[in-house]
Amino acid sequence: MNRKLACFFLFPFLWFVSCTENVTPPDSMRLDLKVTVVDTTGITAEMTGKDEVQDAKIFINSVTYYNYFDTLTDSGGQASFEKILPDQYNISVTKKIVQTIDGKTVERVLNGQMSNIEISGGDTEVTVYVQPTSLGKLIFSEIYYNGSPSRIRPNYYHDQFTEIYNNSTDTLYLDGKIICDAEYGYIDEEYIHCVHANQFPGTGKDYPILPGEMKIVAQDAIDHTIFVPVSVDLSTADFEYYVYDEDDVDVPSVTNMVRIHHKYGRDVLYSVMNCAVVLLEVEDPYAYGYDNYECIKFPKSAILDGVDYRDNLQEVEYKRLDPSIDAGLTGGFPMYSNKSIQRRIDYIDNGRVVLMDNNNSTIDFQVLNHPTPGYFFDEAVK
């Protein structure tokens, strides 16, 4: 099914609301934080004559209180956050840049991150170093992994889905692309280790995805509201996972993903608490072998997009993806609460929605109180 975009929003530019605070102790308890953003790769120096990065967006969040703030750096690459509560903070930095390389215009993003920075005992100054990453064309627009509360059974997770979006101006093809979920705990600079891996069928140009178009991959492509009223109808999904098991649902009218690797489970189940979902492309999915724990390996250089999520956003030490793939974390809600994560809208280009892609899910994604397969909705705008 070709799914044309349906959007529900009030303004074309959707950003975080600055200086949001959930608790309000007195000023006597507060401290100042100064952040300097520096690019030592030479890219910023080539463009501006200095390493300090101007107009970089800095996003900080309090680990304990979940307060978050954002601002832009000045001409000296500095930004200040005044009178914030003492706590540990996560800091994310991003800036889009446009370069001309070999006569072609290339958009890139400078990203940097610091985790669990202790702000206590006095004012603090930190320096964040940024690295360049490329903008994605095929990206995840929504991942619904959380599951639905059920009155007739302990939990319900068969309504999970993954939404792929063409964020470019070109017609692209899903043929041969692989969706997999990365396992935690591997110190491997070259490869990710995946529990499940499923590939889009096709020989090259069988499954086009137009600019601004999205495709849905369902765990089971059925109307799940029949079983759990608060769930979603995925009967019009474009693809579905199928593990060739008599207990797994197979809808004949919906194209099956090709199973590359399936470590366990009766279906392709993403963790309802924490995981990392990756989209990648390789010529031979079996060329890189397996590890000792029956996880299939893929080169990190083949990754097109990756999203790292956890139920507890304080646990940044358990991230599964490198900062070059995803410099942040998204999620932050308990399992089976029917919530979803959706990429934010960056801007509108002649009616085509362009989604944020800073390779930082803390900045790029928002939490929805209910999944929205096939359309965008920004709950921050009322």
C-alpha positions, 0 to 999 in steps of 0.5 A, spaced: 500 500 500 502 506 498 501 511 504 501 518 502 502 522 508 497 525 513 499 530 518 496 533 524 499 539 527 498 546 528 505 550 526 510 548 521 516 548 526 515 544 532 521 544 537 522 543 544 519 548 549 525 551 552 526 552 560 521 546 562 521 545 569 518 540 573 520 542 580 521 549 583 526 550 589 528 557 591 534 560 588 539 559 593 539 552 591 541 553 584 547 553 580 549 556 573 552 551 567 556 554 562 557 550 556 562 551 550 562 547 544 568 546 540 569 542 533 576 539 533 575 536 526 577 542 522 570 543 519 568 549 523 575 552 522 574 551 515 568 555 514 568 560 520 576 560 521 575 558 528 574 551 532 568 554 537 561 553 534 556 558 533 549 557 533 549 550 536 543 547 539 544 545 546 539 541 550 540 539 557 536 534 561 536 533 569 537 526 570 533 526 577 528 531 576 527 530 568 527 538 567 530 540 560 532 546 557 535 548 550 538 554 547 543 556 542 551 558 543 553 565 541 559 567 537 564 564 541 561 557 542 558 558 549 551 558 552 549 559 559 544 555 563 542 560 569 539 557 576 539 550 575 538 545 580 544 541 582 543 534 579 547 530 574 545 532 567 546 529 560 548 534 555 547 534 547 549 538 542 547 539 535 548 543 529 546 542 521 552 545 516 552 545 509 558 544 505 560 543 498 564 537 497 566 535 490 562 540 487 556 537 490 552 541 496 552 536 502 548 537 509 551 534 515 550 535 522 555 536 528 553 532 534 556 531 541 554 528 548 556 528 555 553 524 560 551 524 567 555 531 568 555 532 576 553 540 577 553 541 585 558 545 589 558 551 585 557 553 578 560 549 572 563 550 566 564 544 561 566 543 553 563 539 549 566 536 542 562 535 536 563 530 530 560 530 523 555 525 521 551 525 515 543 526 514 539 520 513 534 519 507 531 513 509 529 513 517 525 511 522 519 516 523 515 512 529 517 506 533 511 503 537 515 497 541 511 499 548 505 494 548 498 495 550 495 494 557 489 489 556 483 487 561 483 480 558 490 478 559 497 480 563 500 484 557 499 485 549 505 486 545 503 483 538 501 490 536 508 493 535 510 496 529 516 500 525 515 506 521 520 507 515 520 514 512 523 517 506 526 524 508 529 526 502 527 529 495 529 522 491 525 516 490 528 510 494 527 503 494 526 498 500 529 492 497 534 489 501 534 493 507 535 490 513 531 492 520 534 489 526 535 490 534 542 490 537 544 487 543 547 490 549 554 489 552 558 488 546 565 492 546 566 492 538 568 498 534 566 495 527 560 491 528 553 491 531 550 484 534 543 483 533 538 478 536 533 479 530 534 481 523 529 481 517 530 484 510 525 487 505 524 483 499 525 485 492 531 485 487 532 492 487 526 496 485 520 492 487 518 496 493 519 504 492 518 509 497 517 516 494 519 523 498 515 524 504 512 517 504 512 512 509 511 505 510 509 500 516 512 494 518 507 490 523 509 485 528 502 482 526 498 486 520 491 485 523 486 490 527 489 489 534 483 493 537 479 487 536 483 484 542 485 490 546 480 496 544 486 502 546 491 498 541 491 500 533 489 497 527 495 495 523 491 491 517 493 496 512 500 495 514 505 495 508 509 489 511 509 484 516 514 480 520 513 472 520 517 467 523 514 461 519 511 458 526 504 456 526 503 460 532 505 466 528 500 470 524 501 470 517 496 475 513 496 473 506 495 480 503 501 483 506 508 482 504 512 478 509 519 480 511 525 475 509 527 472 516 535 473 516 536 471 523 531 469 529 535 468 535 528 466 540 521 468 540 515 466 536 515 473 533 519 478 532 518 482 538 522 488 540 523 489 548 518 493 551 523 496 555 529 497 552 532 496 545 536 499 539 532 498 532 537 499 526 536 500 519 542 498 515 544 495 508 549 490 506 550 486 500 550 479 503 547 479 510 551 473 512 558 475 510 560 477 517 558 471 521 555 470 528 558 471 535 558 466 541 551 468 543 548 467 537 547 474 535 548 476 527 553 481 526 553 487 521 558 492 520 556 499 523 558 503 517 552 499 513 547 503 518 542 508 515 539 509 521 538 507 529 534 509 535 536 507 542 530 507 547 530 505 554 524 505 560 529 509 564 533 515 561 537 515 567 541 509 564 545 512 559 551 507 561 547 502 558 546 505 551 547 500 545 549 504 539 555 509 538 554 516 539 555 516 531 549 512 530 545 515 536 548 520 541 542 520 545 536 516 548 529 516 547 523 513 551 522 514 558 516 510 560 514 504 563 512 498 559 505 496 556 503 503 557 501 504 550 506 510 548 510 510 542 516 514 540 515 519 533 520 523 530 519 530 530 517 535 524 523 539 522 520 544 517 515 543 511 518 544 504 513 545 499 508 541 503 513 535 504 514 534 511 522 534 513 523 530 519 529 532 524 535 528 523 540 530 528 542 522 530 540 524 537 534 521 539 533 525 545 532 531 540 529 528 534 524 524 538 518 525 542 513 521 546 506 520 544 501 518 548 498 513 543 501 510 537 499 513 530 501 508 524 501 512 517 500 519 520 504 524 524 501 528 530 505 532 535 502 532 542 507 538 544 502 542 540 495 543 542 
